[in-house]
Amino acid sequence: IFQQDYFTDENRVLKKDPQQDYRLEYAMENSTHTILAFSRELHTCDTNDKSITESTVRVIWAYHHKDMGEAGQNYHGSNRGTKSLRLLNPEKEEVLSASLPHFDLRNKDVPVPDKDTTYWCQMFKIPIQHEKHHVTKVEPLIQKGHENLVHHILLYQCSSNLNDSVLDYGHECYHPNMPDSFLTCETVIFAWAIGGEGFTYPPHVGLSIGTAADPQFVLMEVHYDNPSYTEGLIDNSGLRLIYTPVIRKYDAGVIEAGLWVSLFHNIPPGMPEFVSEGHCTLECLEEALGAERPSGIHVFAVLLHAHLAGRAIRMRHFHNGEEQGLLAYDDEFDFNFQEFQYLKEERTILPGDNLITECHYSTVDRSRMTWVRKA
C-alpha cells in the first residue's frame, strides 16, 4: 500500500501535488476493511492544501475495489460519500458507562404535523430523588429513520411546585393552548443538536440530580424539521441520562448567549454574507453571576447552533474591555453537523465580562426576506 498527495480543480480532475505533504503512518487490510492512518501539518503553506483549523471540515471519500494501476486511478463509481468532521476536537475522556445506571426521557408516539417546523413539549419527572447523584453522560435516542426529522432537543428545569398531573400530556410548544405548567420551565440544563453524538461531562464535572435544589420536573422540547411536509410521521425520540452516585467536584450548568428570537432580526435576500451580533453585556453577566458566582464560571464545552442560512459562528469574550481569544468558533458551519466543542483549556467567565455571539449568514439562494423565528 502506498499513498500520494493529489488535489483537484473545478473540473474535478485529479492532479498529483508537486509538494507531497501527507505521510503514511501505518496501513492494514483484512477481508472486510482497509485502514490507512496518515498525518499532515495543519498549515502546509501549499496553495493546493486546505489549512486544518478548529472549524468543521467536509471530507470527501471514494474508493475502488481494485488497486490503482499504472494507468492511474480507477473510477470509484457509486463508492463515494461525504462526512463533516471536526478534526481538532479534543479526544473525550470516555468513562465506561456500560455498568452505570441510566434513565430515559422519551416521547411516546408523538404525531409530527405535516408542516415545516414543529416544537413539541413533554414534561417528565426525574426518577432520582432525595439523594445527590451526578449525570455523567447524555445520549440522544433518535428513532431510526428520523435522523433528519429531529433537529434539536432542549431540556428545561421546571418549577418544583408542580405535581404529577403535568406528566399526563405533551403539547405543541409556544401554542396559545399550551399548558400553563410549561411556562415555569425557563432554565436550560442540556442541549443536543442534529449530527451530534452523546455528550460526556469531564471527569471532575457532573449534572446534579436528586437534591431539593435540583430539577424534579423537566420539560423536553423537541424541534421537528419537516420541510417536505411529510404526513403520518410518529416519533419516539428523546434522551438517555447516565448517572453515578459517586459525586464529582463540580456541578454543571448552562449559559445561553446569542441572538434574541425576534422579528426585529431579519436577513435580506441575495446576501453572500450578512453578520448579526448578540451581546451578553457586562451588566447582564454582572447581574447573573455577581451574587451567586462572584468567582465566575468555568466553561468546558460550547455548542454552536444555527440554521440553514448559517455559514459561520464566532463566540467572542471580553474581560475588562480587552478581547480575549475566541471562546469557540466554526468558520465552516454545517447545519447537519452540530456537536459540542470540548475546550482544550477551561475558560473562566467573570461578572462584568462581555460575550458577543457573531453569526454569519448567506441568503444568495433566497429571493425573499428571511424572518427569524423560534430556534
N, C-alpha and C positions, 0 to 999 in steps of 0.2 A: 504494500500500500504506500502510495506517495501522495503528496499534497502540493498544489500550486496555487498561487495568488493570481486571481483573474478579476477583471472588472467589466462592466458593461456600459453601453451608451443608450441613448433614447430609442435606438432601433433594436435594442435587446441583443446586440451582437457581443459575444464573449471575446475579450482580448486579454492576452497574458500581460500582467503588470510588469513593467521593466524593473520596478522596485518590489522585491519579494519580502513582505513584512510578516507573513504568517509562519509560525513554527509548529510542526507536528510534535506533540509531546508523547503520545502513545496511540496505538490503534489495536483493536481486537475484532475478531469476526467469529461467529458461530453459525449454526444452521438457521438462525432466525434474525440475528442482529449484526450490524456493522457499527462499531463505536469508534469515533475519532475524537481525540482531545487535542486542541490546538490553542496557541496563545499568540498575543499580539500586543504591541504598545497601545495605550489608549489614544495617543496622538502620534501619528507616524510621520507627519509633515509630508505626506504623499497625497497629492490632489485627487488621486484615484481611490483613496480610502476615506471612509466616514469616521470622524472622531467619535469615540465612545465616551459618553457622559452619563450622568445620573438620570437623564431623560429616557423615555420609552424608546426602544429600538424595534423596528419592524424587520424581522428576519424572514427571508425568502429561502425556501429549501426545495430541492429537486434531486431525484436520483434515477439511475437506470440499473437494471438487474445485471448488465454486463459491464465489465471494467472498461475504462477508457482505452481505446486502441491508438495506433499510430496516426490514424486518420483524424483523431480529435475526439471530442465529446459525442456520446450517443444522445439522441434527443429523448428527454425524460417522459414525453407524452403526458399522461394524466397523473404521474407520480410526482406531485408538487403541492406546495401549500405555503401558508404564511403563519407566523406567530409573533405576537408582541411580547417583548421581554424587557425587564429592567436588569441589565447585566451587572450593574454595580450595587444592586440591593443587597445589603449585608446578609450573610447566612443567619437564619434564625436558629437560636439555640433550642433545638427541639427537645422538650421534656416528654419522655414516653408517657402517653396518656391512655394507653390501652387498659391499664389497670385502675385508672381513676374513674370515679362515678360521674354521671352526666345526667342532664335532663333536657328535654326538647321543648321548644316553643314553636308550634307548627300549626299553620292554618289547616282547617278541615273543610274540604270541598267548597272552596270559595269560587263562586261563579264570576269569571272575569268578563266585564261588559265588552261589547264589540265597539269600543271607542279607543282613540289614540292613547290616552293616559288615564289610569285609574290609581287612586291611593286607597288601599284597604287597611282598616284598623281593627285589631283584635286585642282584647285585654287578656292577660294571663296572670296567674298568681305564682310567685316564686315558691317552690316546694321546700326550700331550705329556710328554716326559721328558728329563732331562739338561740342559735349558736353561730359564731362568725366562721365563715369559710371564704376562700378566695377562688374565683373563677380564673383558670389559668389559660384557657383557650376557648375560642368561639369559632364554630364551623358552620358554613352555610349548608342548608339542606334544600337544595333546589330540585324540584320534581323533574325527573328525566324527561327531556324534550322541551322543557320550559327555560332553558338556559338563556335565551334571548328575550323571554317574556318578563322575567323578574329582573328589573333594572337595579333597584337597591332596596335595602331593608334598614330601617332605623328602629332602635329600641329606646323607649322613653320611660323614665321613672314617674310614677303617678302618686297621687295623694295616698297616705296611709290610712285615711279615714274612710276609704271605700269598703264595701262588703262583697261577699262572694256573688251577689246577684249580677255584678257587672261582667261576670265571666260567661254569661249566657248568650251573648250576642257579639257578632262582628258587624261592622258597618263601614260604608264608604266614608273616608276621612274628609274633613273640610266641607261637609254637606250640611244644609240647613237642618236636616233631621238627625244629625249626628248626636248620640247620647251626651248629656252634659258631663258625665264622668270622664270622657275623653279630654275635656278642656283642662283637667287637673294634671295632665301629663305633658310637662314642658321641658324637662331636663333630659337631654340625650345622654345615654350611658354606653351605647355602642352603635356603630355604623358599618354596613357592608355594601359594596357596590359591584356591579357586573364585572366579571372577569377576575375578581379577587378570590383568593383561597382562604383557608382558615387563618384566623389571627391568633398568634401565640404571644402572650404577655412575657416581658423579660423575667428572668428568674427571681428578681427581687420585687416584682410588682404583681398585683392581682386585683381583680374587680371584686369588691367586698359584697357579700350577701349574708343574710342571716341575722344581722343585728337590728335593733329598733330603728337605727338611722338609715338602714339600707332599704331598698325598694321591696315592698311586699307585693305590690301590683305593678305590672309593666304593660305598656302599650306597644305592640309591634305594628309598625307601619310598613307596608309592602307597596312599592311603586311598580305597577304593571305597565309595560310598554308594548302596546298592540297597534302599531302603525298600519297593519294590513286589515284591521277591523275584523279579525277572525271571530266567528261566533262559536258558542258552545264550549269555551275553554273552562276547565275546572282545575283549580290549583290547590296543592297541599304543601307548599314550600314553607321554610322557616329557618330557625337557628338551633344549633346544639351547643349547650354551655357545659364545658368540662370543668370540674371544680375539685378542690382538695381541702381537707381540714387542717393541713399544715400551713399556718399563716405566714405570709411573706411580709417583708419590712414595710412596703408602701402600698397604699390604696390607689387604684387607678381612677381617673376621671376623664371627662371630655370637655374640651373648649372648642366652641364653634366660632369661626371667623370667615367672613366673606361678604358677598353682596346680598343686601336685603331683597327678599322677594317682593317686587313692587312693579306696578305698571309704569312707574316712572323710569324703570330700567328697560330700555328697548334698543334694538340694533337695526340700523338702516340696511336695506338690501344692497347687494352688489359690492360689499366692502371686503377687500382682500385681508384687511386687518382692522379690527376695532377693539380698543382696550377700555375695560371698565375696572374701577378700583373700589374695593370695600375696605373701609377703615375701622379697625378696632382701636379706638383712640386711647390716649393716655388716661383721660378722665374715666373712660369705661373700665379699663383694667385696674385703675386705682380703686374704683368702687367695688369691682368684682373680687379683687384679691386683697385689698388693703387691710380689712378686718380679719378675714378668715385665713388668708395665706400671705402674711406680710413678708415672709422669706421667699415668696414666689412659688411657681410650679415648675416641674421638670418635664419637658416634652421628650418622649422617647420614640414616637411614631407619628406620621402625618398621613391623612387620607385626602388627596386632592380630587375634587369632584366637580364635573361639569357635564354638559350635554352635547348634542350633535354639532352645534356651531363652535364648540370649544376647540382651540388649537394649542394653547399653552396656558399654564398656570404657574404663578410665582408667589411664594409667601415670604414677604419682606419683614424684617424685625429691626426695630429701632430701640436704643437704650440711651437715655439722657440726650436725645436728639441726634445721636450718632447711629448711622446704619451699620448693623452687624452683618455677618454673612447670611445668605439666604437660608431660611429655615428649611424650605423644601422647594423643589421646582420640577416641572416637566415641560420642556420646550417642544415635545413631540407627542402631545396628549392624544390618547386613543380612547374614544368613547366606550369601546367594548373591552377595555382592559384597565380597570380602576382598582388598584390594590394599595394596601398600606405601604408606605416607605418607612423602613426602620432607620432611625438616625444613627450614624456611626458613633456620635457622642451626644449624650443628653444635653438639651439646651434649656437654660433657666430663663423664665419669663417673669419679670418683677412687676409689682404695682408701679404704674407710671410709665411702663414701656408702651410701645405702639406697634401694632401689626397691620400690614397692608396686604390684602389679597389682590393680586393683579391678574385679571383674566383677559386673555387674548382670544378674539373670535374671528371667524371668517364666514361671510354670507355671500360669497361670489356666485353661488349656485341658487340664490334665492331672489325672487322678484318682488316679494312683499316684505313689509316690516316684520321683524321678529320681536314678539312681545314676551316678556319674562313672566312665567307662571310658577306655581309651587314646584320646588325642585324635586 
